[in-house]
Amino acid sequence: MGKVSKGVKCSVIGCNESAVRSINKNKIMNSDIKTTGERQVYLCRVHYKDLKKTSKKQDDIERIRWKG
């Protein structure tokens, strides 16, 4: 059992929702989400959805840049 299934709270400052996903902090560095935590960041449904939207845009730009 992981921490998410045990009921850890969202790591975003000011959010008290229960987390649904855990992500490495390096993947969140490029987003505007302010979090607490050292290595792993736990995100609720709303913040995970926002992260997916911003990372998809960045991944598309990176893919286009490498494809040429």
Secondary structure, DSSP 8 states (H G I E B T S, - for coil): --HHHHT-B--BTT--SB-SEEEEGGGTTTSS--B--SSEEEE-HHHHHHHHHHHHHHHHHHHHHHH-
